[in-house]
Amino acid sequence: MNPASSQHDIQGLADEELVSLFASTRNEKYFAELYRRYRHLSYGVCLKMMKNESDSLDVVSEVFRILFEKIPTANIKSFRSYIYTVSKNECIAKLRKRKTELTKMADLKAMQDKPLDFVENKKLTALLDNEPSMDAKVEEAVQKLRAEQQTCIRLFFYENKSYKEISAQTGYSEKQVKSYLQNGKRNLRLALEKDLQKLIA
């Protein structure tokens, strides 16, 4: 059988036949045909959700990477429905990640708008970054905070969690989280002020 005839035969196979053949043989020509048929459908789903061509193409690539790995063991009744679901779920995951990153950026921006905040005292921040002996002093000061302030300070600054993530983990409302962070930073600044007075003057 010549290559052209073989390709024509593959194009004549139903989706589920291609899935079954790829699952049993791992021959990439069957997967390539599925990709040819459905890359545009996946891209359309992604573009509708992501509203961005570059991000959509990234998700499509991830979708087919996932399909390549899962098809051999997945119980796929309808490939069209399956790829639609995988595409949608990957878009949701990427959008959630983007939202989390934007939330953290918003939190940091809010901190930047408060020049007296502990984290935005540039001289103090530079000192803490470059003076190893301060690590113990900061930790000691953190340990003296009230429990809720200490928890929020550690989660926000040490683990880079957003207000929303801290709220979900601790059970505090986002308003409480913001308050505990503000009060905790103020108390830290006051606790460290004496030791830092000569260095940040």
Summary of the structure (lengths in Angstrom):
residues: 201
radius of gyration: 26.8
end to end distance: 84.6
largest distance: 86.2
contacts: 540
relative contact order: 0.07
helix: 82%
strand: 0%
